Amino acid sequence: MSEIQDILQKEECTIKNQRRSILKKLNTPSMTEAVQQFQNLHQEPSQKLIRTS
C-alpha cells in the first residue's frame, strides 16, 4: 500500500476508501476479481460495438 501512497501522494485511508468504492461499483469482493473483469472486457468484443444488421 505504501508504494501506491508514494505514487499518488495520498493518505492510506483515502486509498482504502477509493479502493472500496471501486470494488462496490464493480460488485466484486476483491481487486483480483476486478482486474479479471477488466481483462475480460478487453478480450471479448462488445456486442454494442458490433453491428449485425
PDB file of N, CA, C and O in Angstrom:
ATOM      1  N   MET A   1       0.826  -1.191   0.000  1.00  0.00           N
ATOM      2  CA  MET A   1       0.000   0.000   0.000  1.00  0.00           C
ATOM      3  C   MET A   1       0.868   1.251   0.000  1.00  0.00           C
ATOM      4  O   MET A   1       0.488   2.254  -0.605  1.00  0.00           O
ATOM      5  N   SER A   2       2.011   1.224   0.654  1.00  0.00           N
ATOM      6  CA  SER A   2       2.851   2.415   0.734  1.00  0.00           C
ATOM      7  C   SER A   2       3.392   2.825  -0.637  1.00  0.00           C
ATOM      8  O   SER A   2       3.621   4.010  -0.877  1.00  0.00           O
ATOM      9  N   GLU A   3       3.598   1.865  -1.534  1.00  0.00           N
ATOM     10  CA  GLU A   3       4.060   2.196  -2.881  1.00  0.00           C
ATOM     11  C   GLU A   3       2.988   3.005  -3.615  1.00  0.00           C
ATOM     12  O   GLU A   3       3.293   3.977  -4.306  1.00  0.00           O
ATOM     13  N   ILE A   4       1.745   2.592  -3.456  1.00  0.00           N
ATOM     14  CA  ILE A   4       0.636   3.329  -4.068  1.00  0.00           C
ATOM     15  C   ILE A   4       0.546   4.725  -3.461  1.00  0.00           C
ATOM     16  O   ILE A   4       0.326   5.704  -4.174  1.00  0.00           O
ATOM     17  N   GLN A   5       0.717   4.814  -2.151  1.00  0.00           N
ATOM     18  CA  GLN A   5       0.701   6.118  -1.475  1.00  0.00           C
ATOM     19  C   GLN A   5       1.771   7.040  -2.051  1.00  0.00           C
ATOM     20  O   GLN A   5       1.510   8.214  -2.313  1.00  0.00           O
ATOM     21  N   ASP A   6       2.953   6.514  -2.243  1.00  0.00           N
ATOM     22  CA  ASP A   6       4.062   7.316  -2.779  1.00  0.00           C
ATOM     23  C   ASP A   6       3.758   7.821  -4.187  1.00  0.00           C
ATOM     24  O   ASP A   6       4.017   8.979  -4.514  1.00  0.00           O
ATOM     25  N   ILE A   7       3.210   6.939  -5.009  1.00  0.00           N
ATOM     26  CA  ILE A   7       2.921   7.308  -6.388  1.00  0.00           C
ATOM     27  C   ILE A   7       1.810   8.351  -6.453  1.00  0.00           C
ATOM     28  O   ILE A   7       1.928   9.351  -7.161  1.00  0.00           O
ATOM     29  N   LEU A   8       0.732   8.111  -5.713  1.00  0.00           N
ATOM     30  CA  LEU A   8      -0.428   9.001  -5.786  1.00  0.00           C
ATOM     31  C   LEU A   8      -0.362  10.167  -4.812  1.00  0.00           C
ATOM     32  O   LEU A   8      -1.138  11.117  -4.917  1.00  0.00           O
ATOM     33  N   GLN A   9       0.550  10.095  -3.881  1.00  0.00           N
ATOM     34  CA  GLN A   9       0.690  11.111  -2.841  1.00  0.00           C
ATOM     35  C   GLN A   9      -0.634  11.324  -2.101  1.00  0.00           C
ATOM     36  O   GLN A   9      -1.100  12.450  -1.930  1.00  0.00           O
ATOM     37  N   LYS A  10      -1.225  10.195  -1.666  1.00  0.00           N
ATOM     38  CA  LYS A  10      -2.487  10.199  -0.923  1.00  0.00           C
ATOM     39  C   LYS A  10      -2.290   9.475   0.393  1.00  0.00           C
ATOM     40  O   LYS A  10      -1.365   8.678   0.546  1.00  0.00           O
ATOM     41  N   GLU A  11      -3.170   9.759   1.341  1.00  0.00           N
ATOM     42  CA  GLU A  11      -3.142   9.072   2.632  1.00  0.00           C
ATOM     43  C   GLU A  11      -3.656   7.644   2.456  1.00  0.00           C
ATOM     44  O   GLU A  11      -4.429   7.362   1.540  1.00  0.00           O
ATOM     45  N   GLU A  12      -3.226   6.762   3.330  1.00  0.00           N
ATOM     46  CA  GLU A  12      -3.633   5.361   3.253  1.00  0.00           C
ATOM     47  C   GLU A  12      -5.147   5.212   3.354  1.00  0.00           C
ATOM     48  O   GLU A  12      -5.739   4.418   2.623  1.00  0.00           O
ATOM     49  N   CYS A  13      -5.770   5.955   4.235  1.00  0.00           N
ATOM     50  CA  CYS A  13      -7.229   5.836   4.386  1.00  0.00           C
ATOM     51  C   CYS A  13      -7.950   6.290   3.112  1.00  0.00           C
ATOM     52  O   CYS A  13      -8.993   5.734   2.767  1.00  0.00           O
ATOM     53  N   THR A  14      -7.414   7.283   2.414  1.00  0.00           N
ATOM     54  CA  THR A  14      -8.014   7.744   1.156  1.00  0.00           C
ATOM     55  C   THR A  14      -7.940   6.638   0.104  1.00  0.00           C
ATOM     56  O   THR A  14      -8.914   6.378  -0.603  1.00  0.00           O
ATOM     57  N   ILE A  15      -6.797   6.002   0.010  1.00  0.00           N
ATOM     58  CA  ILE A  15      -6.617   4.923  -0.964  1.00  0.00           C
ATOM     59  C   ILE A  15      -7.542   3.757  -0.641  1.00  0.00           C
ATOM     60  O   ILE A  15      -8.145   3.175  -1.543  1.00  0.00           O
ATOM     61  N   LYS A  16      -7.659   3.412   0.634  1.00  0.00           N
ATOM     62  CA  LYS A  16      -8.552   2.321   1.037  1.00  0.00           C
ATOM     63  C   LYS A  16     -10.001   2.655   0.703  1.00  0.00           C
ATOM     64  O   LYS A  16     -10.742   1.795   0.228  1.00  0.00           O
ATOM     65  N   ASN A  17     -10.405   3.888   0.946  1.00  0.00           N
ATOM     66  CA  ASN A  17     -11.772   4.299   0.636  1.00  0.00           C
ATOM     67  C   ASN A  17     -12.039   4.269  -0.864  1.00  0.00           C
ATOM     68  O   ASN A  17     -13.102   3.826  -1.298  1.00  0.00           O
ATOM     69  N   GLN A  18     -11.089   4.735  -1.651  1.00  0.00           N
ATOM     70  CA  GLN A  18     -11.253   4.716  -3.100  1.00  0.00           C
ATOM     71  C   GLN A  18     -11.299   3.285  -3.623  1.00  0.00           C
ATOM     72  O   GLN A  18     -12.083   2.966  -4.517  1.00  0.00           O
ATOM     73  N   ARG A  19     -10.468   2.441  -3.068  1.00  0.00           N
ATOM     74  CA  ARG A  19     -10.451   1.027  -3.458  1.00  0.00           C
ATOM     75  C   ARG A  19     -11.791   0.372  -3.127  1.00  0.00           C
ATOM     76  O   ARG A  19     -12.355  -0.351  -3.949  1.00  0.00           O
ATOM     77  N   ARG A  20     -12.290   0.624  -1.938  1.00  0.00           N
ATOM     78  CA  ARG A  20     -13.584   0.076  -1.506  1.00  0.00           C
ATOM     79  C   ARG A  20     -14.704   0.556  -2.449  1.00  0.00           C
ATOM     80  O   ARG A  20     -15.594  -0.215  -2.808  1.00  0.00           O
ATOM     81  N   SER A  21     -14.647   1.815  -2.836  1.00  0.00           N
ATOM     82  CA  SER A  21     -15.647   2.382  -3.737  1.00  0.00           C
ATOM     83  C   SER A  21     -15.603   1.708  -5.110  1.00  0.00           C
ATOM     84  O   SER A  21     -16.645   1.399  -5.688  1.00  0.00           O
ATOM     85  N   ILE A  22     -14.416   1.487  -5.619  1.00  0.00           N
ATOM     86  CA  ILE A  22     -14.250   0.813  -6.913  1.00  0.00           C
ATOM     87  C   ILE A  22     -14.820  -0.600  -6.845  1.00  0.00           C
ATOM     88  O   ILE A  22     -15.552  -1.015  -7.744  1.00  0.00           O
ATOM     89  N   LEU A  23     -14.495  -1.337  -5.796  1.00  0.00           N
ATOM     90  CA  LEU A  23     -14.983  -2.709  -5.652  1.00  0.00           C
ATOM     91  C   LEU A  23     -16.506  -2.734  -5.558  1.00  0.00           C
ATOM     92  O   LEU A  23     -17.149  -3.618  -6.124  1.00  0.00           O
ATOM     93  N   LYS A  24     -17.073  -1.784  -4.858  1.00  0.00           N
ATOM     94  CA  LYS A  24     -18.528  -1.709  -4.717  1.00  0.00           C
ATOM     95  C   LYS A  24     -19.179  -1.439  -6.071  1.00  0.00           C
ATOM     96  O   LYS A  24     -20.173  -2.077  -6.419  1.00  0.00           O
ATOM     97  N   LYS A  25     -18.625  -0.496  -6.836  1.00  0.00           N
ATOM     98  CA  LYS A  25     -19.172  -0.162  -8.152  1.00  0.00           C
ATOM     99  C   LYS A  25     -19.086  -1.337  -9.110  1.00  0.00           C
ATOM    100  O   LYS A  25     -19.978  -1.535  -9.935  1.00  0.00           O
ATOM    101  N   LEU A  26     -18.027  -2.110  -9.008  1.00  0.00           N
ATOM    102  CA  LEU A  26     -17.843  -3.275  -9.879  1.00  0.00           C
ATOM    103  C   LEU A  26     -18.537  -4.521  -9.340  1.00  0.00           C
ATOM    104  O   LEU A  26     -18.596  -5.552 -10.011  1.00  0.00           O
ATOM    105  N   ASN A  27     -19.063  -4.416  -8.119  1.00  0.00           N
ATOM    106  CA  ASN A  27     -19.739  -5.533  -7.466  1.00  0.00           C
ATOM    107  C   ASN A  27     -18.823  -6.761  -7.371  1.00  0.00           C
ATOM    108  O   ASN A  27     -19.220  -7.881  -7.692  1.00  0.00           O
ATOM    109  N   THR A  28     -17.591  -6.516  -6.923  1.00  0.00           N
ATOM    110  CA  THR A  28     -16.610  -7.584  -6.768  1.00  0.00           C
ATOM    111  C   THR A  28     -16.058  -7.577  -5.348  1.00  0.00           C
ATOM    112  O   THR A  28     -15.976  -6.519  -4.722  1.00  0.00           O
ATOM    113  N   PRO A  29     -15.683  -8.736  -4.836  1.00  0.00           N
ATOM    114  CA  PRO A  29     -15.160  -8.812  -3.476  1.00  0.00           C
ATOM    115  C   PRO A  29     -13.663  -8.486  -3.360  1.00  0.00           C
ATOM    116  O   PRO A  29     -13.171  -8.214  -2.265  1.00  0.00           O
ATOM    117  N   SER A  30     -12.947  -8.514  -4.482  1.00  0.00           N
ATOM    118  CA  SER A  30     -11.502  -8.316  -4.392  1.00  0.00           C
ATOM    119  C   SER A  30     -10.964  -7.590  -5.614  1.00  0.00           C
ATOM    120  O   SER A  30     -11.602  -7.559  -6.666  1.00  0.00           O
ATOM    121  N   MET A  31      -9.779  -7.005  -5.459  1.00  0.00           N
ATOM    122  CA  MET A  31      -9.119  -6.338  -6.582  1.00  0.00           C
ATOM    123  C   MET A  31      -8.722  -7.349  -7.650  1.00  0.00           C
ATOM    124  O   MET A  31      -8.715  -7.025  -8.838  1.00  0.00           O
ATOM    125  N   THR A  32      -8.396  -8.561  -7.242  1.00  0.00           N
ATOM    126  CA  THR A  32      -8.036  -9.608  -8.200  1.00  0.00           C
ATOM    127  C   THR A  32      -9.195  -9.855  -9.156  1.00  0.00           C
ATOM    128  O   THR A  32      -9.001  -9.936 -10.369  1.00  0.00           O
ATOM    129  N   GLU A  33     -10.398  -9.974  -8.608  1.00  0.00           N
ATOM    130  CA  GLU A  33     -11.573 -10.193  -9.439  1.00  0.00           C
ATOM    131  C   GLU A  33     -11.875  -8.963 -10.305  1.00  0.00           C
ATOM    132  O   GLU A  33     -12.300  -9.100 -11.452  1.00  0.00           O
ATOM    133  N   ALA A  34     -11.658  -7.782  -9.764  1.00  0.00           N
ATOM    134  CA  ALA A  34     -11.870  -6.549 -10.523  1.00  0.00           C
ATOM    135  C   ALA A  34     -10.927  -6.501 -11.726  1.00  0.00           C
ATOM    136  O   ALA A  34     -11.337  -6.117 -12.822  1.00  0.00           O
ATOM    137  N   VAL A  35      -9.681  -6.883 -11.527  1.00  0.00           N
ATOM    138  CA  VAL A  35      -8.703  -6.910 -12.625  1.00  0.00           C
ATOM    139  C   VAL A  35      -9.112  -7.952 -13.661  1.00  0.00           C
ATOM    140  O   VAL A  35      -8.991  -7.712 -14.862  1.00  0.00           O
ATOM    141  N   GLN A  36      -9.591  -9.099 -13.208  1.00  0.00           N
ATOM    142  CA  GLN A  36     -10.041 -10.137 -14.141  1.00  0.00           C
ATOM    143  C   GLN A  36     -11.209  -9.638 -14.981  1.00  0.00           C
ATOM    144  O   GLN A  36     -11.261  -9.892 -16.185  1.00  0.00           O
ATOM    145  N   GLN A  37     -12.145  -8.933 -14.357  1.00  0.00           N
ATOM    146  CA  GLN A  37     -13.271  -8.369 -15.101  1.00  0.00           C
ATOM    147  C   GLN A  37     -12.776  -7.378 -16.147  1.00  0.00           C
ATOM    148  O   GLN A  37     -13.246  -7.384 -17.285  1.00  0.00           O
ATOM    149  N   PHE A  38     -11.835  -6.536 -15.764  1.00  0.00           N
ATOM    150  CA  PHE A  38     -11.272  -5.555 -16.688  1.00  0.00           C
ATOM    151  C   PHE A  38     -10.613  -6.251 -17.871  1.00  0.00           C
ATOM    152  O   PHE A  38     -10.812  -5.854 -19.019  1.00  0.00           O
ATOM    153  N   GLN A  39      -9.830  -7.288 -17.593  1.00  0.00           N
ATOM    154  CA  GLN A  39      -9.156  -8.018 -18.664  1.00  0.00           C
ATOM    155  C   GLN A  39     -10.157  -8.697 -19.585  1.00  0.00           C
ATOM    156  O   GLN A  39      -9.963  -8.727 -20.800  1.00  0.00           O
ATOM    157  N   ASN A  40     -11.227  -9.241 -19.014  1.00  0.00           N
ATOM    158  CA  ASN A  40     -12.252  -9.900 -19.827  1.00  0.00           C
ATOM    159  C   ASN A  40     -12.953  -8.901 -20.741  1.00  0.00           C
ATOM    160  O   ASN A  40     -13.310  -9.240 -21.869  1.00  0.00           O
ATOM    161  N   LEU A  41     -13.151  -7.691 -20.270  1.00  0.00           N
ATOM    162  CA  LEU A  41     -13.788  -6.667 -21.098  1.00  0.00           C
ATOM    163  C   LEU A  41     -12.967  -6.369 -22.339  1.00  0.00           C
ATOM    164  O   LEU A  41     -13.525  -6.085 -23.399  1.00  0.00           O
ATOM    165  N   HIS A  42     -11.668  -6.429 -22.220  1.00  0.00           N
ATOM    166  CA  HIS A  42     -10.802  -6.085 -23.335  1.00  0.00           C
ATOM    167  C   HIS A  42     -10.461  -7.278 -24.212  1.00  0.00           C
ATOM    168  O   HIS A  42      -9.872  -7.111 -25.280  1.00  0.00           O
ATOM    169  N   GLN A  43     -10.824  -8.484 -23.776  1.00  0.00           N
ATOM    170  CA  GLN A  43     -10.575  -9.669 -24.590  1.00  0.00           C
ATOM    171  C   GLN A  43     -11.779 -10.022 -25.453  1.00  0.00           C
ATOM    172  O   GLN A  43     -11.621 -10.546 -26.556  1.00  0.00           O
ATOM    173  N   GLU A  44     -12.984  -9.738 -24.955  1.00  0.00           N
ATOM    174  CA  GLU A  44     -14.205 -10.084 -25.664  1.00  0.00           C
ATOM    175  C   GLU A  44     -14.770  -8.827 -26.327  1.00  0.00           C
ATOM    176  O   GLU A  44     -14.918  -7.796 -25.672  1.00  0.00           O
ATOM    177  N   PRO A  45     -15.083  -8.905 -27.607  1.00  0.00           N
ATOM    178  CA  PRO A  45     -15.657  -7.718 -28.253  1.00  0.00           C
ATOM    179  C   PRO A  45     -17.038  -7.417 -27.691  1.00  0.00           C
ATOM    180  O   PRO A  45     -17.815  -8.326 -27.397  1.00  0.00           O
ATOM    181  N   SER A  46     -17.324  -6.171 -27.549  1.00  0.00           N
ATOM    182  CA  SER A  46     -18.610  -5.742 -27.025  1.00  0.00           C
ATOM    183  C   SER A  46     -19.672  -5.888 -28.101  1.00  0.00           C
ATOM    184  O   SER A  46     -19.467  -5.473 -29.242  1.00  0.00           O
ATOM    185  N   GLN A  47     -20.795  -6.470 -27.743  1.00  0.00           N
ATOM    186  CA  GLN A  47     -21.891  -6.628 -28.690  1.00  0.00           C
ATOM    187  C   GLN A  47     -22.458  -5.271 -29.105  1.00  0.00           C
ATOM    188  O   GLN A  47     -23.031  -5.142 -30.188  1.00  0.00           O
ATOM    189  N   LYS A  48     -22.303  -4.267 -28.254  1.00  0.00           N
ATOM    190  CA  LYS A  48     -22.819  -2.949 -28.567  1.00  0.00           C
ATOM    191  C   LYS A  48     -22.017  -2.289 -29.693  1.00  0.00           C
ATOM    192  O   LYS A  48     -22.531  -1.420 -30.397  1.00  0.00           O
ATOM    193  N   LEU A  49     -20.790  -2.693 -29.857  1.00  0.00           N
ATOM    194  CA  LEU A  49     -19.936  -2.081 -30.865  1.00  0.00           C
ATOM    195  C   LEU A  49     -20.031  -2.791 -32.214  1.00  0.00           C
ATOM    196  O   LEU A  49     -19.592  -2.252 -33.230  1.00  0.00           O
ATOM    197  N   ILE A  50     -20.592  -3.980 -32.231  1.00  0.00           N
ATOM    198  CA  ILE A  50     -20.671  -4.777 -33.453  1.00  0.00           C
ATOM    199  C   ILE A  50     -22.074  -4.635 -34.043  1.00  0.00           C
ATOM    200  O   ILE A  50     -23.070  -4.916 -33.376  1.00  0.00           O
ATOM    201  N   ARG A  51     -22.139  -4.204 -35.279  1.00  0.00           N
ATOM    202  CA  ARG A  51     -23.434  -4.068 -35.942  1.00  0.00           C
ATOM    203  C   ARG A  51     -23.745  -5.385 -36.653  1.00  0.00           C
ATOM    204  O   ARG A  51     -22.921  -5.913 -37.401  1.00  0.00           O
ATOM    205  N   THR A  52     -24.936  -5.899 -36.408  1.00  0.00           N
ATOM    206  CA  THR A  52     -25.335  -7.165 -37.018  1.00  0.00           C
ATOM    207  C   THR A  52     -26.414  -6.992 -38.071  1.00  0.00           C
ATOM    208  O   THR A  52     -26.961  -7.985 -38.551  1.00  0.00           O
ATOM    209  N   SER A  53     -26.731  -5.779 -38.439  1.00  0.00           N
ATOM    210  CA  SER A  53     -27.794  -5.566 -39.436  1.00  0.00           C
ATOM    211  C   SER A  53     -27.245  -5.414 -40.828  1.00  0.00           C
ATOM    212  O   SER A  53     -28.009  -5.230 -41.776  1.00  0.00           O
TER     213      SER A  53
END
